Amino acid sequence: SQGGLSMNRMSISAATIALALFGLMSTGWAGEMKAKMEEMKGDTKAKVEEMKGEAKAAVEEAKGNKVQAEVERAKGKGNAAMEKAKGKVKELKAKTE
């Protein structure tokens, strides 16, 4: 089920990119559209990282490793925050181009 969820996220990303590229044809909105695309990509990547952490945590909990489950959950949240921050930097950069 995780593979299907990942494919769904990829489809969302592909649709986002396609819509953003369509929007880039309009020169007045190019920077804003690129910024929005970067924001959406950052959010999507953050959600994927958090889901990975939750999945790993569920596996560890099933094994009875509650401490390791919390470690995996925290790593997922940390990776999610990093992806969101990267997206924000790219968004701001796109706005200033």
Secondary structure, 3 states (H helix, E strand, C coil): CHHHHHHHHHHHHHHHHHHHHHHHCCHHHHHHHHHHHHHHHHHHHHHHHHHHHHHHHHHHHHHCCHHHHHHHHHHHHHHHHHHHHHHHHHHHHHHHC
